[in-house]
Amino acid sequence: MAGENAVEVPSVDGSRPPGDQGADLCFVVGHGWGSFLPLSSSSLLRLPEVIDPTPDDTLCCVPLTFEDLLSRARALAHPGRRAILGIAGGPGAGKTTLAEHLVRALNRAGDPWVAHVPMDGFHLADVELDRLGRRDRKGAPDTFDAAGYAALLRRLREETGDEVVYAPGFERVLEQPVAGSIPIPPTARLVVTEGNYLLLDTGAWARVRPQLDEVWFCELDEDERLRRLVGRHERFGKSHEEAVAWVMRSDQRNAELVAATRERADLVVQDVVTWPDGAGRDRAGGGPGGVGEDAGR
């Protein structure tokens, strides 16, 4: 994504020392300078005087604090309409970790106004995957109801009444979608949705990106990502050998497909699951009131 015009911009207050919250975050910003704003006042960036940025320039590897990320998410919401923030990335890269951390922090003060809607609720049920002959590659793009997911996002964006919108969740132990398990109240002005294929531009998946105000892309060290995936499959019943085989046959093929969509993201978030405050530790669970995927998905 970063080409010849890419420039590196330091923070005026310097990078935080290792072990401080946000020190291990790196954000790569695309689509011009404007997509980087807003930042929190505690971590404003100043361009070196020798740099004369053009609209095609890209900021690379700019260290930000988690507060900066919260400020950017807050700025998406505007009166009179609901905003949707997408978080994409390969299996095990930290999408759910980031989504849960954002939702929890944004809802900390006052009435909850941010909801979490994982893409995983749109997995096709095993009985349908069996009928289609696709169960052995569950998790691939054509094993989801992509059109249904896009339709839900559109409804969430356009809904202006006082009705609760229900979304499906995904039960990890059963490995099955659960209909109507995530309520999105009318008071939710920001929806955080996460999944592998938010930036895919083929088939019904191409209908997803237009419904999202921004998409952030999670990246994680490859060895750590694979380790986490194997561990997740073991926790949910697979032997070590079965877990490794599934990861290398199915998950890795999907991860390569997702990695090719990285350049379409507005922001790249690196090493979410290694955050020093413990937010990245392995844990199961979902967003408010719903059934979510395992942390780090």
C-alpha positions in Angstrom: 0.0 0.0 0.0 2.8 2.4 0.8 4.5 3.5 -2.4 7.3 5.9 -3.3 5.4 8.8 -1.8 5.0 7.2 1.6 6.4 9.2 4.5 6.9 8.4 8.1 5.6 10.8 10.6 6.7 10.9 14.3 4.5 11.9 17.2 5.4 15.2 18.8 5.3 13.6 22.2 7.3 10.6 21.1 6.5 6.9 21.1 5.5 5.6 24.5 7.9 3.3 26.2 7.5 -0.5 25.8 4.9 -1.8 28.1 2.8 1.3 28.1 -0.7 1.1 26.6 -0.6 1.6 22.8 3.1 1.3 22.5 2.8 -1.9 20.4 0.2 -0.4 18.0 1.1 0.7 14.5 -1.4 2.2 12.2 -0.9 2.5 8.4 -3.2 5.0 6.9 -4.4 5.0 3.3 -6.7 7.1 1.0 -4.9 10.4 1.7 -4.1 12.4 4.7 -7.7 13.2 5.7 -8.6 9.6 6.6 -6.1 9.8 9.5 -8.0 12.4 11.5 -9.2 13.0 14.1 -6.5 12.3 16.7 -6.7 12.9 20.4 -5.1 16.1 21.7 -2.7 14.0 23.7 -1.0 12.5 20.6 -1.2 15.1 17.9 1.1 14.6 14.9 3.3 17.2 13.3 4.7 16.9 9.8 8.4 17.6 9.4 8.8 20.9 7.6 10.8 19.2 4.8 7.7 17.2 3.8 5.2 18.6 1.3 2.5 15.9 1.3 0.3 15.4 -1.7 -3.1 13.7 -1.7 -1.5 10.5 -2.9 0.9 10.3 0.0 0.4 7.6 2.7 1.3 7.8 6.4 3.3 4.7 7.4 3.8 3.1 10.7 2.5 6.0 12.9 2.4 5.0 16.6 -0.9 5.9 18.2 -2.4 5.4 21.6 -5.7 3.5 22.2 -7.2 6.9 23.0 -6.4 8.1 19.5 -8.3 5.0 18.1 -11.3 5.8 20.4 -11.3 9.4 19.1 -11.4 8.2 15.5 -14.3 5.8 16.3 -16.3 8.4 18.1 -15.9 10.8 15.2 -17.8 8.4 12.9 -21.1 8.9 14.7 -23.2 11.9 13.6 -26.6 13.1 14.8 -29.5 11.7 12.8 -27.9 8.6 11.4 -26.1 5.4 12.6 -22.5 4.8 11.6 -20.9 1.4 11.0 -17.2 0.7 11.6 -15.8 -2.5 10.0 -12.8 -4.4 11.3 -11.3 -6.9 8.9 -8.3 -9.2 9.0 -7.4 -12.9 8.7 -8.3 -15.6 11.1 -6.6 -15.1 14.4 -5.4 -11.6 13.7 -7.3 -9.9 16.6 -10.5 -8.6 15.1 -12.8 -9.6 18.0 -10.2 -8.5 20.5 -10.1 -5.0 19.0 -13.9 -4.8 18.5 -14.7 -5.8 22.1 -12.1 -3.5 23.5 -13.5 -0.6 21.5 -17.1 -1.3 22.4 -16.3 -1.7 26.1 -14.3 1.5 26.3 -16.8 3.6 24.3 -19.7 2.4 26.4 -18.0 2.9 29.7 -19.6 6.3 30.5 -23.3 6.7 30.3 -25.9 4.7 28.4 -24.5 2.2 25.9 -24.5 3.7 22.4 -22.1 1.3 20.6 -23.1 -2.2 19.5 -21.0 -5.2 18.3 -22.2 -7.3 15.4 -19.8 -10.1 14.3 -19.9 -11.3 10.7 -19.7 -14.9 12.0 -23.4 -15.1 12.7 -23.9 -15.4 8.9 -22.1 -18.8 8.7 -24.3 -21.2 6.9 -25.5 -24.0 9.2 -23.7 -27.4 8.9 -26.8 -29.0 7.4 -26.7 -26.6 4.5 -23.0 -26.9 4.1 -23.5 -30.7 3.9 -26.1 -30.2 1.2 -23.8 -28.0 -0.7 -20.7 -30.2 -0.2 -18.7 -27.4 1.5 -18.5 -28.4 5.1 -14.8 -29.5 4.8 -13.9 -25.9 4.1 -16.2 -24.1 6.5 -15.1 -20.5 6.9 -14.4 -19.9 3.2 -16.3 -17.0 1.6 -18.9 -19.2 0.0 -19.8 -20.8 3.3 -21.5 -17.6 4.6 -24.7 -15.8 3.7 -22.9 -12.7 2.4 -26.0 -11.2 0.9 -27.8 -11.5 4.2 -25.0 -9.9 6.0 -24.9 -7.0 3.6 -28.7 -6.6 3.9 -28.4 -6.4 7.7 -25.7 -3.7 7.5 -27.9 -1.7 5.2 -30.9 -2.1 7.5 -28.7 -1.0 10.5 -27.6 2.1 8.6 -31.0 3.1 7.4 -33.1 2.2 10.5 -34.3 5.4 12.1 -37.3 4.2 14.2 -37.5 2.9 17.7 -37.4 -0.8 16.9 -34.7 -3.2 18.1 -32.9 -4.9 15.2 -31.8 -8.5 15.8 -28.7 -10.0 14.3 -27.5 -13.6 14.4 -24.6 -14.7 16.6 -22.2 -17.7 16.4 -22.0 -20.3 19.1 -18.3 -21.4 19.2 -18.9 -24.6 21.1 -21.7 -25.8 18.8 -19.9 -24.2 15.8 -23.3 -23.0 14.6 -25.1 -19.7 13.9 -27.7 -18.6 16.4 -30.6 -16.6 15.0 -31.7 -13.4 16.7 -29.2 -13.6 19.5 -27.7 -10.0 19.2 -30.1 -7.1 19.8 -29.1 -3.7 18.4 -31.2 -1.1 20.3 -32.3 2.1 18.6 -30.0 4.0 20.9 -26.9 2.4 19.2 -25.4 5.2 17.1 -22.3 3.3 16.2 -22.1 -0.4 15.2 -18.8 -2.2 15.2 -18.8 -5.2 12.9 -15.9 -7.5 12.3 -15.0 -10.5 10.1 -12.6 -11.8 7.5 -14.3 -10.7 4.3 -15.4 -7.1 4.8 -13.1 -5.9 2.1 -13.7 -8.7 -0.4 -14.9 -7.2 -3.7 -16.4 -10.3 -5.4 -19.9 -11.7 -5.4 -22.3 -10.6 -2.7 -19.4 -9.6 -0.5 -18.9 -6.5 -2.7 -22.2 -5.2 -1.2 -20.6 -5.0 2.3 -18.0 -2.3 1.9 -20.4 0.4 0.7 -22.4 0.0 4.0 -19.3 0.8 6.2 -18.1 4.2 7.1 -14.6 3.0 7.6 -12.8 -0.4 7.6 -9.7 -1.1 9.8 -7.5 -4.1 9.1 -5.9 -6.1 11.9 -2.5 -7.7 11.4 -0.5 -10.0 13.6 2.9 -11.7 13.5 2.3 -14.7 11.3 3.8 -17.3 13.7 1.7 -15.9 16.6 -1.5 -15.8 14.4 -1.0 -19.5 13.5 -0.2 -20.5 17.1 -3.4 -18.8 18.3 -5.5 -20.5 15.6 -4.2 -24.0 16.5 -4.8 -23.3 20.1 -8.4 -22.2 19.4 -9.2 -25.3 17.5 -7.7 -27.4 20.3 -9.9 -25.6 22.9 -13.0 -26.5 20.9 -12.3 -30.2 20.7 -9.7 -30.9 18.0 -6.6 -32.8 18.7 -3.3 -31.0 18.0 -2.8 -32.9 14.8 -6.4 -32.2 13.6 -6.0 -28.5 14.6 -2.8 -28.1 12.6 -4.2 -29.8 9.6 -7.3 -27.6 9.6 -5.3 -24.4 10.0 -2.9 -25.2 7.2 -5.6 -26.5 4.8 -8.5 -24.2 5.4 -7.7 -21.3 7.6 -4.5 -20.5 5.9 -6.1 -20.4 2.4 -8.7 -18.0 3.7 -6.0 -15.9 5.4 -4.2 -15.5 2.1 -7.4 -14.3 0.4 -8.0 -11.8 3.2 -4.4 -10.5 3.1 -4.9 -9.5 -0.5 -7.7 -7.1 0.6 -5.5 -5.2 3.0 -4.8 -2.3 0.7 -8.5 -1.4 0.6 -8.6 -0.6 4.3 -8.6 2.9 5.8 -6.4 1.9 8.7 -4.1 -1.0 9.5 -3.8 -2.0 13.2 -0.9 -4.2 14.1 -0.3 -6.6 17.0 -3.7 -6.0 18.7 -3.5 -9.3 20.7 -0.1 -8.3 22.2 -1.4 -5.2 23.9 0.3 -4.9 27.3 -2.9 -4.1 29.2 -4.1 -7.7 28.8 -6.9 -6.9 26.3 -5.4 -9.3 23.8 -5.4 -12.4 26.0 -7.3 -15.4 24.7 -10.9 -15.4 25.8 -14.3 -16.4 24.4 -17.2 -14.1 24.2 -19.0 -11.6 22.0 -20.3 -8.1 22.0 -23.0 -6.7 24.2 -25.9 -9.1 24.5 -24.7 -11.5 21.8 -22.9 -14.7 21.0 -19.5 -13.8 19.6 -16.5 -15.5 18.2 -13.4 -16.4 20.2 -11.2 -13.4 21.0 -8.6 -12.8 18.3 -10.7 -14.0 15.5 
